[in-house]
Amino acid sequence: MRAFLEGQTNRTYWAEVFGSADDPRKYLLLHDLFEVLALGTVPRFALRFPRVGGTAEVCFWIELTRRLSRRAGLPTVALWGDGREGAAPSLTLLFDDLLPKYFLPLLWPERKSDLLYPLAASRGAGDSRVNLAKDRYSRLLDEGDANLLTLMVRLGAR
């Protein structure tokens, strides 16, 4: 994982995830994570990360969520793989107890559900989170040559 973190820059990583290093969803993703995990409570829904393609990347997101939530343990469930019906591979994390109500959202994450939070999903034109998220995270995410290890350390210190 360390080789992945040191070898991926902000510029290359976000371009791979969203198609462009300038895509505002990168700010939304971190904003959403902080809003959910920094409260110190266990989210009562699963978190879905967009386009997570490799095992080192899965480890990066699990470790970052662990640091942001300030929990020693791992999520209750981590599901990663190709999406249904040709959807991009994604990662879904659940921190709550594994209850029957989570089975469908975990196994069919493309289906809309109140028990699944799609991180970085736009809420339509005029989404007020975009400007707020960009103000908060542009210094970290727009430093194109910074690697993901640096990003994880800086985010974990917040």
Secondary structure by P-SEA (a helix, b strand, c coil): caaaaaaccaaaaaaaaccccccaaaaaaaaaaaacccccccccbbbbbcccccaaaaaaaaaaaaaaaccccccccccccccccccccbbbbbcccccccaaaaaaccccccccccccccccccccaaaaaaaaccccccccccccaaaaaaaaaac
